[in-house]
Amino acid sequence: MTADSIKLRDVLMRDIRTFFYERGYTEVETPIRLKIPCMELHIDAEPSGDHFLRTSPEMFHKRLLAVGHEKIFEIGKCFRSGEFGPLHHPEYTMLEWYQANADYMDILEETKALISNVWKESFRDWKILPVSQVFREFAGWDPVGNFDEDRFDIDLVEKVEPAIRKIGGPVVLKDYPVEAAALSRRKKDNSQLAERWELYFDGVEIANAYSELTDPVEQRTRFEECAAQRIALGKQAYEIDDTFVQALENMPPSGGVALGVDRLLMLISGQSSLDPLLPFR
């Protein structure tokens, strides 16, 4: 930890908030400690007594969209159990924002604008690559319509992400197999694809975005399938949040994105690890 890193974080936080205020967003605060965490296959929530610490504010944000809020953002602490490493820490700062009547590509354009505002280095050439294309090119197979979860995860880490690192700069992987996008909606012209993208800078993943799934029946089914998969892996299966699922009935078509502030700060400052940027570890 250095005084410079603390000042740099302060500047980044100010710039982020200014960006969203100028675009008419409302800053919100949602619970950090919750009874039912969001259920995702490989993300484990940190217990907190008879509750859990949030892995994301996503479900609360969508409930706000369902009651009429149209443009919201939040910067806050999130937690994931057991995540340690140069690019991982169990407590981290997340920026998450949502816009009603938008989709994942609208959110991508807004993400480009945000990055150009808060990071003075100019990135004109954003490479947008379909997941099918990069897996065929770098892993030798197409996971869409032929999904193998273990193979997908291994090849992503061992083959695709190193290739993205060599490409350099901002690379967006878009249109994931629907099996790899639990809370995003299917593409209208191809039900095997989900409207999801992930943003990498020099091989470091910093953001994950969806056109949000608003079908409560399909969402419940996906949660049930995820619970069964977690049990098969020896993990805890969390309850299904009925309040969240029911809220989807009133949620407008929306786009949303989660961006890792610590990783963005790491890239801006030219570091290769989060450690120098976290004041207390």
N, C-alpha and C positions, 0 to 999 in steps of 0.2 A: 504494500500500500504506500502511495506517495501523495504529497499534497497536490501534485499536478493531476493525478488520476481522479482525485475527488473534485477538483475544479472542472475537469473535462466532463465528468458525469453531470455536474450541475449545469454546464452549458448545454449538454445534450438534452437533459430533461426540460430545460426552458424552451429550447428550440422545438422539441416535440409538441409541447403544450401550445406554443404559439401557432404552429402549423394547424393543429386541429381547431383551436379557437377561431382562427381566421377563416376556416371552412365551415363554420357554423355547427361544430360538434359540441355536445354536452359531455363534460367530464363526470363520470359516475364512480361511486364506491360500492362494492358488493362484498358479501361476507367472505372472510378468509377461512373461518372455521365452520364446517358444514356437516350435516348429518349424513348426506348421501353424496359421495364424490361422483364425478363423471366417469363412466365405465369405458375404458379403452384397453385393448388387449395387453399392451406392453408398458403401460404407465401405471405405477403403483402409488396410491395415495399414502401420505404419512399419517399414522394414527395420532389423534390428540384427545386423550381420554376416551369418551364414548362417541367422539366425532372424528373428523378427518380434516387435515389442512388441504386447501384447494390445490388442484393441479392446474386449474384454469378458471377464470370467471365466466366461461362460455355459457353455461346453462342459465345463469342469472341475467346475462346480457340479452339472451334470446327471450327471456320472460319480459324484459323491459321493451323489446321490440313488439312483443305481442300485445302490450297495452298502449301502444301508440308512439313510443319514442322512435325517432327516425335515424338519428346520427349520434352515436355514443362512442366514447372511448374511456379506457381505464389504464393507468400505469400502477402496477402493484406487485407485491410479493406473491409468488407461487412456489409450490413445493412438490418434489417427486422423491419418493423413497429410494435410497440405494444408488443414486446417480452421482458418481465421482469421476473426475478426470480433468484433463486440460480444458475441455469444452463443456463439462457438466459439473453441476453443483446442486445438492439437494434443495437449496434455497436460492431462488433467482428472481430477477425482475422481468416482468412480462408487460408488454404493451399489447393491448387487444382492442380492436375497434370493429364496429358494425355499421352498415348503412342499409336502410330499407330500400326496396325497389332497385336493388343493384345486384350484380352477379360477380363471380370471381375475377372476371377480366376487368370489370370496372374497378374492383379493389386493387388489381395489379397496377393499373394506371395511377391510382392514388398512392400506392406504395412507391412507385418510381418517383413521384413528386416529393414524397416525404424524404426519401433517401437523398435526393438532390438538394433538399433544403437543409438537412442536418449534417450532411457529409460533404465537405467542400470539394473533395476530389470529384472530377466529372466522369460520369459513366454514361456514354452515349450509346454503346453497343450492348444492349440487353439481349442475350440469346434465349429464346423461348423454344423449348424442345419437348415434344410429346414423350411420355414415358415409354410407349411402345418403341419409338425410334431409338432412344438411347439404350434400352435393354437389348434390342436386336443388334445394335452396332457394337456395344461394349460387353454384353454378357451372352450373346449368341442365341437368345430366345425372346419371345414376346409373351409377357405375363398376362396380357389382356385376352380373356377367353380361355386361358390356359394357366390359371393362377395356382402357384405353389408357394404358400406363405414362407416356409423356411428357405426355399431357394431364392425367393424374391428378396428377403431381408439380407441374406448372406451376399448375394450378388450386388445389391445396392451398396453395401458397405465396402466390399472387396474389389468390385469392378467398376461400378457406375460412378460412385463418388470420387475415386482417384482420377478417373477420366475427366470429370468435371473440374477437378483441381488443376489439371493440365490445361484445360481450355482457358481458365482464369476469368476474372471479372465476374459480373452478375450473370448467373445462369438460372433460368426458371424451368423446372420440370412440371409439366401440366398434363391433365387428363389421366388420372390414376385408375388402375383397375378398381371396380366398385368394391371389391373385397378389402381394399386398403384405404377406405375412406368412410369411416363409420358414421360421421355426422354431416356428410355432404350429399347433395342431390345427384341423381343420375343425369347424364346428358340426354336431352330429348331425342337426339338423332342416333344414339348408341347407348343402350341400357347397360352395356358391359363396362362403360366408362363413368367415372365420377368427376364432377366439376371441382377439382382440387388442384392447387399448385403449391410447390415449395420453392423457396428462393435460396440460392447458394451464392456466396461471394468467395471466390478462390477455394471452392470446395467445402466451405463452412456453411452449414444450413442455418439460416437465421429467421425464416418466416414460413408459415404454413397457412394457407387460405382455402376457403370453400365458397361455393354457392351453397347456402345452407339448406339442409333437408328440413322441410316443413310438413311432411306427411307423418302424423302421429302413429299410424298403424305400422308403417315401414320402420320408423325409428324404434318403436317398441320391439319389433322383430329383430332388428339389428342388435339391440341391447341384450335380448334373450340369447341370441347366437354368441355374442361376445362373452356373456356369463358362462355359457357352456364351455367355450374355448378356454377361459381362464381357469375353470375347475379342472379341465383336462391337463393344464400345465401346472397344476398344483398351487394356483394362486387363489386369493380370496375373490369371490364373486360379489360385487356390491349390489345393493338393492337398486331397483329401477325407480327413478324419481318420477312419480306419477304426476306431480304438479308441473314439472318441466314438459313431460310428454303431452299433457292436456293443453298446455300453453301453445304448442305448435299449431293447434287448430286455428288460432287467431294471429299467427305470425305471418307477416307479409313476405314475399320473396326478398331475400336479403343476401348480401355478401359480407363476409367477415374474415379477419386475419389476426393471427397471433404472431408477435415479433419479439425475439429475445433481445432485450435491451443490453444485457451484459455482453452478449456476443457482438452486437453492433458496436458497442464501445470498444471492445477488443480490436475489432477490425479498423475502426477509425484511428486508434492509437498505435496501430502497427504491432500489437502484441500477438503472440502465438498461443497464449493461455489466459484463462480467466483470472488466475491467481493474483497477479499484480494489481487487478482492478477491483478486487473485493476487499473492502476495508476490514472486515472481521470474518474470519473463516474458522 
